[in-house]
Every structure is written in structure tokens, then in C-alpha cells.
Amino acid sequence: MIKKIWFWLSVSRLFSLPMTILSWLVIFVYSLVLYGGNILNGILALIGISFAHLATNLADDYFDYKQMLKDGNMMSTVVKNKCIYIKDGTVTLNDVLKVVIIYCLIAFSVGVILFFRSGIDVLWLTVIGGILTLSYSWFSRVGLSELAVGIAFGPLFFEGVFYVMCGYFSWNVFILSIAVGAFTVGVLYVHTVLDFDSDMVSHKKTLCCRIGDKNCAVYVLYFLYALGFLSIIFFAVTTLYFNILIALFALPFAINVCNALKNYNKDKDFLPKIKWWHYPLDDFEKRKEDNTASFYFVLYQSRNLISWVCVLIILGIFI
């Protein structure tokens, strides 16, 4: 049973969950340290958000594989290990759908518990989150996936956790959500740039595909990172909580992501000499064996960036 659970967590891209947990930790620490928020409600919110995140990842594979079955070109051009656990017959599409439903039921159940503990607004937050989770693949195909993720993991995420912990919504929390949300969207956007060639063949309408040039598309990443850092500055100025400016020390890591993505666009086998600041690199030896190391190197760097931003913001709150 444990092996089976681990399998499903792995194919649900568990490696992306630390990003969600760290984002949650930012608003959890903010709510607890500065406003004395309810600890149990905050932890329950993390459980619900985590399962919603895993459901989104797995549902994306479900709908992508259905599209791949219809489009032979997409099947032959996607990244080699895309949906490989379905391709090789380990599980069926129906199995994937069942697990997505289980994830959603867990997330919904947590929402119900928080509804009784915190009030009616939790119900609306849960419904909106559920809609964004289940319709993410559609948003992706019409070029709005960044918007969906920005809402779900930005204002909805931060205001939701703050509300269940403190009982009301906050403008300052909204600003903070934009700061962290911009880097979260950056992870998704980096992924779409990495998938540019296969997405173009399959006629996906991601923002990157709409731009039509993966080299020009990198400029959107510059904008997202600039928005994130400027929002941190704006938050510090408006709240007079200047300790949070320590998060600006993550700027070199943002430059690292942009450079890595540009190099990948030039050479899909690009791989620099690994330095300490590139870690963590999950299962990287395995990635080298299946020739996807370059792809995941860039993706991991974007994930690591938001980790650094969140850790530094949390440190700023404490000091």
C-alpha cells in the first residue's frame, strides 16, 4: 500500500509540493507571528491546498494524454517521460481519473471542515479553488494557465489561509500574495517555455505559444520576476516592515533561472557544471539516464528560486 501511495504521489509531481508548502509557510508565519492566527486552521488549509495542487498536476496529465491519443504528432514530440507511467501501461486513464477524484474529495472535505470552523466565505474559496483545479487543463489550452495559477496560488491561496487563521481579509496580504504568486507563476511559465516545441506541434494555446517565439517568450519571465521583487518592495514600503526586503537577496537566483532557460532554448542538451546553489536537484542521476536532465535542471532552478524567496521572506518576518 505504501509503495502504491508513493507511486501516485511521485507521478503527481510531488517534487513541486515543497513550493506550495513554502508559500503556505509565508502566510502561515505572517498570520501567526504578527496576528496570532489559529494554528489548526492554518494546518488544515495546507492539507487542502496540497491535495488540490496534486489533483491539478495529475488532472493535467489526464487531459494531456487524452489529447495525445487524438494527436499522433503530439505523442511523438512531447518530452520523453511525459505521461510515461500511462504510456507504458503501468496504469490506465481511468486509474488516473480515480486518483484525481480522491485528491479532490480530500481537498473538498478539508474545505467543509474549515467552513464549519471559520464561516461561509470558506465555502466560496473552496468552490473557486475547485473550479480552477478541474479546469486548469482548459485554461492551459486557451493561453490562460498563468492567470489560473496566479489566482489560485496568489490571492486565493494567501487570502484564504489568512482568513481561516485570522477571520478577515487583508489588503496587505493581497500585496504579499502578488509578490509570492509572481514567482509561482514563473515556475509554470518556465515549464511552458520548456514544452514550447511539443505544444506548438499539438496546437496548444499557452501564452508562450501565442507569443510564437520561445526566445522572445523569455521576456515574460523577466516581467514576472520584476513584478515579484517590486511587490516585495511595495509591501515593505506600505507596511513599514522593511525586514522583508531581505528577500531581494534572491535576485541572483532569478538571474540564474533566466540564463538557464535562454541556454536551454539554444541547446536542449545544455547542462552547466553543477554548483551548490543549483541544488536541490531531485533524482538528477535518473534524469541524466533518460536524457531529460537539461529540461529538469531549468525547471528545478525556477522551483528553487521561489523556495529562496519564501525562506527569505519568512526570515524577514521573524527578524
GUZA-338064 format. One record per residue (C-alpha): residue number from 1; x, y, z. Coordinates in steps of 0.5 Angstrom, whole numbers, plus 500, padded with zeros to 3 digits. Each point is the difference from the previous one (the first is absolute). Layout:
BEGIN
> n_c1_c2_c3
> NUM_X_Y_Z
...
end
This chain:
BEGIN
> n_c1_c2_c3
> 1_500_500_500
> 2_506_505_502
> 3_503_498_493
> 4_494_502_496
> 5_498_506_504
> 6_508_502_499
> 7_499_499_492
> 8_494_504_500
> 9_503_506_504
> 10_506_499_495
> 11_496_501_494
> 12_496_505_502
> 13_507_504_500
> 14_501_500_508
> 15_506_504_499
> 16_496_506_498
> 17_497_500_507
> 18_505_503_504
> 19_499_506_496
> 20_493_500_503
> 21_502_499_507
> 22_505_505_500
> 23_495_505_497
> 24_495_498_505
> 25_505_501_506
> 26_501_507_498
> 27_493_502_501
> 28_499_495_506
> 29_506_503_503
> 30_498_507_499
> 31_493_499_502
> 32_502_496_507
> 33_506_505_502
> 34_497_506_498
> 35_493_499_501
> 36_499_494_505
> 37_496_496_495
> 38_497_493_501
> 39_506_495_499
> 40_495_494_499
> 41_496_503_495
> 42_507_502_496
> 43_502_493_500
> 44_493_497_498
> 45_501_506_494
> 46_507_497_498
> 47_497_493_499
> 48_494_502_496
> 49_504_504_496
> 50_506_495_499
> 51_495_495_497
> 52_497_505_496
> 53_507_501_497
> 54_501_493_499
> 55_493_499_497
> 56_502_506_495
> 57_506_496_498
> 58_497_493_499
> 59_494_503_496
> 60_505_504_495
> 61_503_493_498
> 62_493_497_500
> 63_497_505_495
> 64_507_501_496
> 65_500_492_499
> 66_493_500_497
> 67_503_506_495
> 68_506_496_499
> 69_496_494_498
> 70_496_504_495
> 71_506_503_497
> 72_506_496_498
> 73_505_506_499
> 74_499_502_507
> 75_501_493_502
> 76_507_500_496
> 77_502_507_502
> 78_499_500_508
> 79_505_500_505
> 80_502_492_500
> 81_498_499_507
> 82_493_504_499
> 83_495_495_503
> 84_504_494_499
> 85_497_497_506
> 86_494_500_496
> 87_503_498_493
> 88_504_494_503
> 89_493_497_503
> 90_502_501_507
> 91_493_503_501
> 92_494_502_496
> 93_497_506_498
> 94_494_498_505
> 95_505_499_505
> 96_503_507_500
> 97_493_503_500
> 98_498_496_506
> 99_506_503_504
> 100_499_507_498
> 101_493_499_503
> 102_502_497_506
> 103_505_506_501
> 104_494_505_498
> 105_496_497_505
> 106_505_500_506
> 107_501_508_498
> 108_493_501_500
> 109_499_496_507
> 110_505_505_503
> 111_496_506_497
> 112_494_497_503
> 113_503_500_507
> 114_503_507_499
> 115_493_502_498
> 116_497_498_507
> 117_507_503_504
> 118_500_506_496
> 119_494_502_496
> 120_496_501_494
> 121_506_503_496
> 122_504_494_500
> 123_495_496_496
> 124_501_505_494
> 125_507_500_501
> 126_499_492_499
> 127_496_501_494
> 128_504_505_497
> 129_506_495_501
> 130_497_494_498
> 131_498_503_493
> 132_507_503_499
> 133_503_493_502
> 134_495_496_495
> 135_500_505_494
> 136_508_501_500
> 137_501_496_494
> 138_495_504_496
> 139_503_507_503
> 140_506_497_497
> 141_498_498_493
> 142_497_507_499
> 143_506_504_503
> 144_498_502_507
> 145_503_495_504
> 146_505_505_503
> 147_493_504_502
> 148_497_494_503
> 149_506_498_504
> 150_502_508_502
> 151_493_500_503
> 152_500_493_504
> 153_507_501_503
> 154_500_507_501
> 155_494_504_502
> 156_495_494_501
> 157_506_496_504
> 158_502_506_504
> 159_494_503_502
> 160_496_493_501
> 161_506_498_505
> 162_500_507_504
> 163_492_500_500
> 164_500_493_503
> 165_505_502_505
> 166_498_507_502
> 167_493_500_498
> 168_500_506_495
> 169_503_502_493
> 170_506_505_499
> 171_503_505_495
> 172_507_499_503
> 173_499_492_499
> 174_498_501_493
> 175_506_504_498
> 176_504_495_503
> 177_497_494_496
> 178_501_504_494
> 179_508_500_502
> 180_500_492_501
> 181_495_499_495
> 182_504_503_494
> 183_506_495_502
> 184_495_494_500
> 185_497_502_493
> 186_507_501_498
> 187_501_492_501
> 188_494_499_496
> 189_503_504_494
> 190_507_497_500
> 191_496_494_499
> 192_496_502_494
> 193_506_503_497
> 194_504_493_501
> 195_494_497_497
> 196_500_505_494
> 197_501_496_494
> 198_495_494_502
> 199_495_505_502
> 200_501_503_493
> 201_499_494_497
> 202_494_498_504
> 203_497_507_498
> 204_499_502_508
> 205_499_507_501
> 206_504_501_506
> 207_503_507_501
> 208_507_498_498
> 209_497_497_493
> 210_495_506_499
> 211_507_504_500
> 212_502_496_495
> 213_508_500_501
> 214_503_497_506
> 215_506_505_501
> 216_495_506_500
> 217_496_496_505
> 218_505_500_505
> 219_499_508_501
> 220_493_498_503
> 221_504_496_505
> 222_504_507_501
> 223_494_503_502
> 224_497_495_505
> 225_507_500_504
> 226_500_508_499
> 227_492_500_503
> 228_502_495_506
> 229_506_505_502
> 230_496_506_499
> 231_494_498_504
> 232_505_498_506
> 233_503_507_500
> 234_493_503_499
> 235_498_495_506
> 236_505_503_504
> 237_499_507_499
> 238_493_500_501
> 239_500_496_507
> 240_507_503_502
> 241_502_492_501
> 242_507_501_497
> 243_503_494_502
> 244_496_496_495
> 245_505_504_495
> 246_505_494_501
> 247_496_496_495
> 248_504_505_495
> 249_506_495_501
> 250_496_495_496
> 251_502_505_494
> 252_506_496_497
> 253_496_493_500
> 254_495_504_496
> 255_505_501_495
> 256_503_493_500
> 257_493_498_498
> 258_499_505_494
> 259_507_498_498
> 260_499_492_500
> 261_494_501_496
> 262_503_504_495
> 263_505_495_499
> 264_495_494_500
> 265_497_504_494
> 266_506_500_497
> 267_502_493_501
> 268_496_494_503
> 269_506_496_503
> 270_502_506_503
> 271_503_499_507
> 272_504_504_504
> 273_505_498_506
> 274_496_499_506
> 275_502_504_506
> 276_497_501_507
> 277_495_505_498
> 278_497_495_495
> 279_497_495_505
> 280_495_497_502
> 281_500_496_493
> 282_495_494_501
> 283_502_494_497
> 284_505_503_496
> 285_504_494_498
> 286_494_497_498
> 287_498_506_496
> 288_507_499_496
> 289_499_493_499
> 290_493_501_496
> 291_503_507_497
> 292_496_505_503
> 293_505_503_505
> 294_500_506_496
> 295_493_501_500
> 296_499_499_507
> 297_506_504_502
> 298_497_506_498
> 299_493_498_503
> 300_503_499_506
> 301_504_506_500
> 302_493_504_500
> 303_498_496_505
> 304_506_501_505
> 305_499_508_498
> 306_493_500_504
> 307_503_496_505
> 308_505_505_502
> 309_495_506_499
> 310_496_496_505
> 311_505_499_505
> 312_503_507_500
> 313_493_503_501
> 314_499_495_506
> 315_507_502_503
> 316_498_508_499
> 317_493_499_504
> 318_504_496_505
> 319_505_506_501
end
